[in-house]
Amino acid sequence: MGETGRMGGKGRTGGMACLAAILALTGCDRARVDTQTARVDKLFAEWNKTDSPGCAVGISRNGAIVHEHGYGMANLEWGIPVTADTVFPIASITKSVAKPPLPLFANSR
């Protein structure tokens, strides 16, 4: 570094190359996420209509949310679409989902 605290020409070139590499890697990762999002959207396209009851999908990888989206309608009568934040009133249906695996958990201890 010179007297003013600035890097010379070589430092700038190295910094620019590093920045270019970071941007290229970030772009590649974004392209991969866009491809995965398109694949998920294709899977749920059948329900992503204004005349169809829908669902909300959330996908996480290593503890980080990589995709969240609502497909279709939360309320057909009122025309309310499903979003990633839609809360579904599932009531007693959780019993039929939660009960079957309980013996597996009990036996695993």
Number of C-alpha atoms within 10 A of each C-alpha: 8 7 6 6 7 10 13 10 9 9 12 12 12 11 13 12 12 12 12 12 12 12 12 12 12 12 12 12 12 12 12 12 14 13 12 14 16 11 12 16 17 11 11 17 12 12 17 20 14 17 13 16 16 22 20 19 17 11 12 10 8 6 7 8 10 13 16 15 17 21 23 24 23 22 15 14 8 8 12 13 20 23 18 14 11 14 10 10 7 7 7 8 9 9 9 9 10 9 9 10 10 11 9 9 9 8 7 7 5
